[in-house]
Amino acid sequence: GTAGGFKAKGASVGDIFLASDVAFHDRRIPIPVFDLYGVGLRQALSTPNLLKTLNLKVGKLSTGDSLDTSPQDEASILSNHATIKDMEGAAVAYVADLLKVPAIFVKAITDIVDGDKPTAEEFLQNLAAVTAALDQTVTEVVNFINGKCLSDL
């Protein structure tokens, strides 16, 4: 899918990332132990051969329910050490974990969260070109994993 990226972490519009870890940044539960449940940190399937073969970037993904970023969200994103930000990845990771299904997250950067352009404007400006590149990369990912064992990825 698509995501915002942080230039401070090396992301640029059009980059395609594999997420290494996924967490929520807007599920705030200020009670010890429950706070960790709210963040819901999960690791994506490690795919070093896929990463190397397709020459993709890797980064941590932080998920929230809004396109914009509140100051509280920003603090949580920083504590998640996120390079990429989306609106669905951590929920998908949660369900995959419940079902014990390995998950790979392929994310294309449409906008720079810590940039100087309004997020919605930059997202819409880049959406068509970035999703075309994402389409090509996801096809390459599927072709790479087809017929392989998880340990080969």
KOLVO-599816 format. One record per atom (N, C-alpha, C): residue number from 1; residue in three letters; chain; atom name; x, y, z. Coordinates in steps of 0.001 Angstrom, whole numbers, plus 500000, padded with zeros to 6 digits. Layout:
   n res chain atom      x      y      z
 NUM ALA     A   CA      X      Y      Z
...
This chain:
   n res chain atom      x      y      z
   1 GLY     A    N 500815 498814 500000
   1 GLY     A   CA 500000 500000 500000
   1 GLY     A    C 500858 501248 500000
   2 THR     A    N 500216 502368 500199
   2 THR     A   CA 500907 503643 500228
   2 THR     A    C 501137 504091 501664
   3 ALA     A    N 502056 505013 501829
   3 ALA     A   CA 502400 505502 503162
   3 ALA     A    C 503072 506854 503054
   4 GLY     A    N 503071 507558 504160
   4 GLY     A   CA 503896 508743 504289
   4 GLY     A    C 505278 508306 504741
   5 GLY     A    N 506260 509103 504436
   5 GLY     A   CA 507627 508781 504838
   5 GLY     A    C 508254 509943 505575
   6 PHE     A    N 509297 509647 506333
   6 PHE     A   CA 510017 510666 507082
   6 PHE     A    C 511368 510900 506441
   7 LYS     A    N 511576 512123 505928
   7 LYS     A   CA 512856 512421 505283
   7 LYS     A    C 513997 512345 506284
   8 ALA     A    N 513723 512625 507556
   8 ALA     A   CA 514755 512528 508587
   8 ALA     A    C 515256 511090 508753
   9 LYS     A    N 514464 510127 508291
   9 LYS     A   CA 514844 508708 508364
   9 LYS     A    C 515250 508169 506994
  10 GLY     A    N 515373 509050 505995
  10 GLY     A   CA 515864 508633 504684
  10 GLY     A    C 514817 508306 503654
  11 ALA     A    N 513557 508632 503902
  11 ALA     A   CA 512491 508344 502939
  11 ALA     A    C 512308 509496 501957
  12 SER     A    N 512017 509134 500720
  12 SER     A   CA 511705 510099 499666
  12 SER     A    C 510458 509632 498936
  13 VAL     A    N 509750 510570 498325
  13 VAL     A   CA 508577 510210 497534
  13 VAL     A    C 509001 509233 496448
  14 GLY     A    N 508238 508156 496324
  14 GLY     A   CA 508511 507132 495317
  14 GLY     A    C 509319 505954 495840
  15 ASP     A    N 509956 506099 497006
  15 ASP     A   CA 510683 504972 497593
  15 ASP     A    C 509704 503857 497941
  16 ILE     A    N 510185 502638 497832
  16 ILE     A   CA 509365 501499 498234
  16 ILE     A    C 510094 500755 499344
  17 PHE     A    N 509370 500549 500433
  17 PHE     A   CA 509912 499953 501649
  17 PHE     A    C 509261 498606 501939
  18 LEU     A    N 510026 497749 502586
  18 LEU     A   CA 509474 496611 503305
  18 LEU     A    C 509517 497006 504774
  19 ALA     A    N 508391 496843 505471
  19 ALA     A   CA 508359 497174 506894
  19 ALA     A    C 508996 496045 507692
  20 SER     A    N 509864 496413 508622
  20 SER     A   CA 510500 495425 509498
  20 SER     A    C 509664 495181 510744
  21 ASP     A    N 509060 496234 511254
  21 ASP     A   CA 508237 496197 512461
  21 ASP     A    C 507030 497092 512225
  22 VAL     A    N 505947 496785 512923
  22 VAL     A   CA 504703 497540 512761
  22 VAL     A    C 504135 497833 514146
  23 ALA     A    N 503681 499079 514363
  23 ALA     A   CA 503097 499467 515648
  23 ALA     A    C 502052 500557 515424
  24 PHE     A    N 501166 500704 516390
  24 PHE     A   CA 500189 501801 516376
  24 PHE     A    C 500799 503037 517034
  25 HIS     A    N 500412 504210 516543
  25 HIS     A   CA 500861 505435 517212
  25 HIS     A    C 499712 506239 517812
  26 ASP     A    N 498484 505781 517658
  26 ASP     A   CA 497372 506575 518179
  26 ASP     A    C 496436 505799 519098
  27 ARG     A    N 496903 504672 519615
  27 ARG     A   CA 496117 503921 520601
  27 ARG     A    C 496750 504180 521969
  28 ARG     A    N 496335 505282 522567
  28 ARG     A   CA 496949 505734 523811
  28 ARG     A    C 496217 505158 525022
  29 ILE     A    N 496931 504332 525782
  29 ILE     A   CA 496394 503759 527018
  29 ILE     A    C 497442 504044 528106
  30 PRO     A    N 497292 505130 528845
  30 PRO     A   CA 498338 505532 529790
  30 PRO     A    C 498334 504739 531106
  31 ILE     A    N 498369 503423 530993
  31 ILE     A   CA 498432 502528 532148
  31 ILE     A    C 499536 501519 531864
  32 PRO     A    N 500472 501349 532800
  32 PRO     A   CA 501555 500379 532567
  32 PRO     A    C 501015 499013 532140
  33 VAL     A    N 501710 498380 531244
  33 VAL     A   CA 501398 497099 530595
  33 VAL     A    C 500325 497292 529522
  34 PHE     A    N 499234 497970 529846
  34 PHE     A   CA 498202 498228 528850
  34 PHE     A    C 498719 499151 527749
  35 ASP     A    N 499667 500028 528103
  35 ASP     A   CA 500253 500920 527101
  35 ASP     A    C 500958 500115 526015
  36 LEU     A    N 501629 499038 526387
  36 LEU     A   CA 502305 498184 525404
  36 LEU     A    C 501285 497481 524508
  37 TYR     A    N 500168 497063 525094
  37 TYR     A   CA 499085 496466 524304
  37 TYR     A    C 498593 497477 523263
  38 GLY     A    N 498441 498724 523672
  38 GLY     A   CA 497968 499759 522759
  38 GLY     A    C 498899 499969 521586
  39 VAL     A    N 500196 499954 521829
  39 VAL     A   CA 501181 500124 520757
  39 VAL     A    C 501146 498917 519828
  40 GLY     A    N 500991 497736 520387
  40 GLY     A   CA 500815 496530 519570
  40 GLY     A    C 501986 496216 518657
  41 LEU     A    N 503199 496423 519127
  41 LEU     A   CA 504384 496196 518295
  41 LEU     A    C 504453 494752 517811
  42 ARG     A    N 504621 494580 516505
  42 ARG     A   CA 504785 493259 515906
  42 ARG     A    C 505856 493331 514829
  43 GLN     A    N 506552 492226 514656
  43 GLN     A   CA 507556 492151 513599
  43 GLN     A    C 506926 491581 512337
  44 ALA     A    N 507322 492154 511221
  44 ALA     A   CA 506938 491582 509929
  44 ALA     A    C 507861 490392 509650
  45 LEU     A    N 507474 489577 508709
  45 LEU     A   CA 508309 488449 508314
  45 LEU     A    C 509642 488980 507792
  46 SER     A    N 510723 488433 508280
  46 SER     A   CA 512049 488821 507802
  46 SER     A    C 512274 488212 506418
  47 THR     A    N 512643 489061 505465
  47 THR     A   CA 512823 488611 504077
  47 THR     A    C 514131 489156 503504
  48 PRO     A    N 515272 488754 504045
  48 PRO     A   CA 516542 489339 503596
  48 PRO     A    C 516847 489082 502123
  49 ASN     A    N 516484 487923 501597
  49 ASN     A   CA 516765 487632 500186
  49 ASN     A    C 515871 488454 499262
  50 LEU     A    N 514625 488635 499639
  50 LEU     A   CA 513715 489490 498873
  50 LEU     A    C 514217 490922 498876
  51 LEU     A    N 514599 491394 500046
  51 LEU     A   CA 515108 492759 500204
  51 LEU     A    C 516318 493006 499308
  52 LYS     A    N 517248 492054 499335
  52 LYS     A   CA 518483 492189 498552
  52 LYS     A    C 518210 492084 497050
  53 THR     A    N 517396 491114 496658
  53 THR     A   CA 517127 490882 495239
  53 THR     A    C 516410 492062 494591
  54 LEU     A    N 515425 492619 495283
  54 LEU     A   CA 514649 493717 494704
  54 LEU     A    C 515193 495093 495087
  55 ASN     A    N 516244 495115 495906
  55 ASN     A   CA 516889 496366 496290
  55 ASN     A    C 515897 497369 496892
  56 LEU     A    N 515106 496879 497846
  56 LEU     A   CA 514128 497726 498511
  56 LEU     A    C 514720 498301 499794
  57 LYS     A    N 514112 499363 500270
  57 LYS     A   CA 514502 499938 501555
  57 LYS     A    C 513731 499202 502652
  58 VAL     A    N 514218 499310 503867
  58 VAL     A   CA 513536 498704 505006
  58 VAL     A    C 513370 499755 506094
  59 GLY     A    N 512234 499725 506780
  59 GLY     A   CA 511992 500682 507850
  59 GLY     A    C 510846 500244 508719
  60 LYS     A    N 510731 500886 509874
  60 LYS     A   CA 509647 500592 510801
  60 LYS     A    C 508408 501385 510395
  61 LEU     A    N 507261 500731 510520
  61 LEU     A   CA 505978 501300 510117
  61 LEU     A    C 505149 501639 511345
  62 SER     A    N 504583 502836 511372
  62 SER     A   CA 503697 503259 512443
  62 SER     A    C 502328 503571 511846
  63 THR     A    N 501282 503059 512487
  63 THR     A   CA 499922 503149 511957
  63 THR     A    C 499029 503986 512863
  64 GLY     A    N 498212 504821 512235
  64 GLY     A   CA 497200 505595 512950
  64 GLY     A    C 495969 505760 512096
  65 ASP     A    N 494909 506287 512672
  65 ASP     A   CA 493633 506404 511974
  65 ASP     A    C 493444 507708 511214
  66 SER     A    N 494444 508588 511215
  66 SER     A   CA 494283 509889 510572
  66 SER     A    C 495418 510161 509600
  67 LEU     A    N 495094 510902 508540
  67 LEU     A   CA 496120 511304 507585
  67 LEU     A    C 497043 512346 508202
  68 ASP     A    N 496472 513242 508995
  68 ASP     A   CA 497305 514261 509628
  68 ASP     A    C 498016 513675 510846
  69 THR     A    N 498901 514475 511435
  69 THR     A   CA 499697 514019 512570
  69 THR     A    C 499570 515017 513711
  70 SER     A    N 498940 514583 514791
  70 SER     A   CA 498819 515446 515972
  70 SER     A    C 500148 515437 516732
  71 PRO     A    N 500353 516391 517621
  71 PRO     A   CA 501579 516362 518432
  71 PRO     A    C 501731 515064 519237
  72 GLN     A    N 500629 514527 519764
  72 GLN     A   CA 500695 513259 520499
  72 GLN     A    C 501093 512117 519564
  73 ASP     A    N 500519 512107 518345
  73 ASP     A   CA 500884 511082 517363
  73 ASP     A    C 502361 511184 517015
  74 GLU     A    N 502830 512413 516815
  74 GLU     A   CA 504236 512617 516462
  74 GLU     A    C 505172 512055 517525
  75 ALA     A    N 504833 512284 518794
  75 ALA     A   CA 505655 511742 519883
  75 ALA     A    C 505662 510219 519858
  76 SER     A    N 504512 509614 519610
  76 SER     A   CA 504431 508148 519542
  76 SER     A    C 505175 507603 518335
  77 ILE     A    N 505076 508287 517210
  77 ILE     A   CA 505786 507864 515999
  77 ILE     A    C 507290 507885 516254
  78 LEU     A    N 507757 508932 516919
  78 LEU     A   CA 509181 509010 517266
  78 LEU     A    C 509581 507866 518188
  79 SER     A    N 508738 507549 519161
  79 SER     A   CA 509082 506450 520071
  79 SER     A    C 508994 505094 519377
  80 ASN     A    N 508217 505009 518302
  80 ASN     A   CA 508166 503784 517482
  80 ASN     A    C 509357 503689 516530
  81 HIS     A    N 510152 504759 516452
  81 HIS     A   CA 511311 504819 515543
  81 HIS     A    C 510890 504578 514090
  82 ALA     A    N 509742 505131 513726
  82 ALA     A   CA 509160 504872 512410
  82 ALA     A    C 509844 505649 511297
  83 THR     A    N 509951 504995 510165
  83 THR     A   CA 510409 505610 508927
  83 THR     A    C 509214 505865 508013
  84 ILE     A    N 508177 505041 508175
  84 ILE     A   CA 506983 505128 507338
  84 ILE     A    C 505727 505144 508215
  85 LYS     A    N 504680 505803 507709
  85 LYS     A   CA 503431 506004 508455
  85 LYS     A    C 502255 505689 507549
  86 ASP     A    N 501350 504827 508034
  86 ASP     A   CA 500164 504513 507248
  86 ASP     A    C 498927 504488 508132
  87 MET     A    N 497822 503967 507565
  87 MET     A   CA 496560 503935 508289
  87 MET     A    C 495995 502527 508445
  88 GLU     A    N 496760 501485 508075
  88 GLU     A   CA 496208 500135 508165
  88 GLU     A    C 497187 499042 508571
  89 GLY     A    N 498468 499267 508443
  89 GLY     A   CA 499458 498204 508617
  89 GLY     A    C 499406 497486 509952
  90 ALA     A    N 499310 498224 511056
  90 ALA     A   CA 499321 497572 512368
  90 ALA     A    C 498073 496733 512592
  91 ALA     A    N 496943 497147 512026
  91 ALA     A   CA 495725 496338 512143
  91 ALA     A    C 495882 495036 511370
  92 VAL     A    N 496466 495109 510184
  92 VAL     A   CA 496721 493901 509390
  92 VAL     A    C 497706 492998 510134
  93 ALA     A    N 498744 493582 510719
  93 ALA     A   CA 499730 492807 511477
  93 ALA     A    C 499077 492114 512672
  94 TYR     A    N 498153 492794 513331
  94 TYR     A   CA 497454 492226 514481
  94 TYR     A    C 496655 490986 514064
  95 VAL     A    N 495885 491116 512995
  95 VAL     A   CA 495072 489991 512525
  95 VAL     A    C 495966 488851 512034
  96 ALA     A    N 497013 489171 511304
  96 ALA     A   CA 497941 488138 510835
  96 ALA     A    C 498543 487387 512020
  97 ASP     A    N 498895 488125 513082
  97 ASP     A   CA 499452 487500 514277
  97 ASP     A    C 498423 486588 514946
  98 LEU     A    N 497186 487044 515057
  98 LEU     A   CA 496125 486213 515637
  98 LEU     A    C 495968 484898 514876
  99 LEU     A    N 496064 484976 513562
  99 LEU     A   CA 495876 483798 512708
  99 LEU     A    C 497170 483034 512456
 100 LYS     A    N 498277 483531 513025
 100 LYS     A   CA 499600 482904 512853
 100 LYS     A    C 499983 482808 511370
 101 VAL     A    N 499697 483893 510641
 101 VAL     A   CA 500029 483993 509226
 101 VAL     A    C 501161 485003 509077
 102 PRO     A    N 502292 484611 508493
 102 PRO     A   CA 503389 485572 508280
 102 PRO     A    C 502930 486708 507359
 103 ALA     A    N 503396 487908 507635
 103 ALA     A   CA 502978 489061 506840
 103 ALA     A    C 504187 489844 506345
 104 ILE     A    N 504072 490300 505107
 104 ILE     A   CA 505062 491173 504476
 104 ILE     A    C 504334 492471 504146
 105 PHE     A    N 504943 493593 504480
 105 PHE     A   CA 504336 494892 504226
 105 PHE     A    C 505175 495645 503207
 106 VAL     A    N 504607 495869 502026
 106 VAL     A   CA 505267 496608 500949
 106 VAL     A    C 504595 497974 500903
 107 LYS     A    N 505362 499036 501148
 107 LYS     A   CA 504809 500379 501249
 107 LYS     A    C 505551 501347 500343
 108 ALA     A    N 504793 502089 499546
 108 ALA     A   CA 505354 503098 498645
 108 ALA     A    C 505070 504484 499215
 109 ILE     A    N 506059 505334 499198
 109 ILE     A   CA 505962 506661 499818
 109 ILE     A    C 505306 507665 498862
 110 THR     A    N 504152 508200 499298
 110 THR     A   CA 503417 509195 498517
 110 THR     A    C 503664 510616 498999
 111 ASP     A    N 504043 510758 500261
 111 ASP     A   CA 504203 512098 500830
 111 ASP     A    C 505238 512055 501949
 112 ILE     A    N 505804 513215 502232
 112 ILE     A   CA 506822 513338 503269
 112 ILE     A    C 506177 513988 504495
 113 VAL     A    N 506036 513198 505547
 113 VAL     A   CA 505349 513647 506755
 113 VAL     A    C 506066 514827 507393
 114 ASP     A    N 507389 514789 507424
 114 ASP     A   CA 508156 515873 508027
 114 ASP     A    C 508690 516843 506967
 115 GLY     A    N 507946 516964 505882
 115 GLY     A   CA 508311 517880 504809
 115 GLY     A    C 507576 519200 504942
 116 ASP     A    N 507685 520039 503909
 116 ASP     A   CA 507085 521369 503981
 116 ASP     A    C 505796 521508 503175
 117 LYS     A    N 505359 520437 502490
 117 LYS     A   CA 504116 520493 501716
 117 LYS     A    C 502961 519951 502544
 118 PRO     A    N 501746 520479 502348
 118 PRO     A   CA 500575 519912 503030
 118 PRO     A    C 500405 518434 502631
 119 THR     A    N 500195 517564 503626
 119 THR     A   CA 500158 516121 503403
 119 THR     A    C 499133 515723 502348
 120 ALA     A    N 497901 516184 502477
 120 ALA     A   CA 496848 515778 501547
 120 ALA     A    C 497187 516201 500115
 121 GLU     A    N 497702 517405 499968
 121 GLU     A   CA 498076 517906 498634
 121 GLU     A    C 499184 517054 498021
 122 GLU     A    N 500223 516775 498795
 122 GLU     A   CA 501349 515988 498291
 122 GLU     A    C 500912 514555 497988
 123 PHE     A    N 500084 513981 498846
 123 PHE     A   CA 499566 512633 498644
 123 PHE     A    C 498835 512546 497301
 124 LEU     A    N 497895 513457 497069
 124 LEU     A   CA 497115 513430 495826
 124 LEU     A    C 497978 513693 494598
 125 GLN     A    N 498955 514561 494740
 125 GLN     A   CA 499855 514892 493632
 125 GLN     A    C 500652 513662 493188
 126 ASN     A    N 501048 512822 494123
 126 ASN     A   CA 501946 511704 493829
 126 ASN     A    C 501265 510347 493737
 127 LEU     A    N 499997 510265 494089
 127 LEU     A   CA 499321 508970 494213
 127 LEU     A    C 499381 508125 492945
 128 ALA     A    N 499065 508675 491802
 128 ALA     A   CA 499019 507887 490558
 128 ALA     A    C 500391 507314 490201
 129 ALA     A    N 501419 508147 490214
 129 ALA     A   CA 502755 507672 489836
 129 ALA     A    C 503304 506666 490846
 130 VAL     A    N 503081 506936 492128
 130 VAL     A   CA 503614 506046 493161
 130 VAL     A    C 502896 504698 493143
 131 THR     A    N 501584 504699 492947
 131 THR     A   CA 500875 503410 492912
 131 THR     A    C 501232 502616 491660
 132 ALA     A    N 501587 503274 490568
 132 ALA     A   CA 502059 502548 489379
 132 ALA     A    C 503378 501847 489681
 133 ALA     A    N 504282 502531 490372
 133 ALA     A   CA 505558 501916 490765
 133 ALA     A    C 505320 500797 491775
 134 LEU     A    N 504380 501008 492684
 134 LEU     A   CA 504034 499989 493674
 134 LEU     A    C 503479 498749 492993
 135 ASP     A    N 502632 498942 492004
 135 ASP     A   CA 502065 497825 491245
 135 ASP     A    C 503173 496963 490645
 136 GLN     A    N 504149 497603 490045
 136 GLN     A   CA 505271 496882 489441
 136 GLN     A    C 506076 496142 490514
 137 THR     A    N 506344 496799 491625
 137 THR     A   CA 507137 496174 492686
 137 THR     A    C 506397 495014 493333
 138 VAL     A    N 505097 495170 493578
 138 VAL     A   CA 504333 494072 494178
 138 VAL     A    C 504315 492869 493237
 139 THR     A    N 504237 493107 491937
 139 THR     A   CA 504326 492004 490969
 139 THR     A    C 505672 491296 491096
 140 GLU     A    N 506744 492067 491238
 140 GLU     A   CA 508072 491476 491416
 140 GLU     A    C 508159 490706 492733
 141 VAL     A    N 507542 491212 493785
 141 VAL     A   CA 507528 490525 495081
 141 VAL     A    C 506799 489194 494956
 142 VAL     A    N 505623 489206 494339
 142 VAL     A   CA 504852 487970 494169
 142 VAL     A    C 505636 486971 493329
 143 ASN     A    N 506242 487428 492253
 143 ASN     A   CA 507053 486530 491419
 143 ASN     A    C 508227 485954 492209
 144 PHE     A    N 508829 486761 493081
 144 PHE     A   CA 509960 486292 493881
 144 PHE     A    C 509536 485230 494886
 145 ILE     A    N 508413 485449 495584
 145 ILE     A   CA 508025 484520 496638
 145 ILE     A    C 507333 483269 496112
 146 ASN     A    N 506824 483333 494896
 146 ASN     A   CA 506087 482203 494325
 146 ASN     A    C 506941 480926 494338
 147 GLY     A    N 506431 479899 495002
 147 GLY     A   CA 507101 478606 495025
 147 GLY     A    C 508221 478470 496042
 148 LYS     A    N 508481 479510 496820
 148 LYS     A   CA 509572 479471 497793
 148 LYS     A    C 509046 479155 499199
 149 CYS     A    N 509900 478594 500010
 149 CYS     A   CA 509636 478411 501444
 149 CYS     A    C 509914 479734 502155
 150 LEU     A    N 509309 479912 503318
 150 LEU     A   CA 509550 481144 504076
 150 LEU     A    C 511026 481357 504348
 151 SER     A    N 511751 480296 504594
 151 SER     A   CA 513189 480409 504886
 151 SER     A    C 513993 480878 503684
 152 ASP     A    N 513424 480796 502473
 152 ASP     A   CA 514119 481244 501266
 152 ASP     A    C 513919 482735 500999
 153 LEU     A    N 513026 483319 501748
 153 LEU     A   CA 512698 484722 501498
 153 LEU     A    C 513701 485650 502166
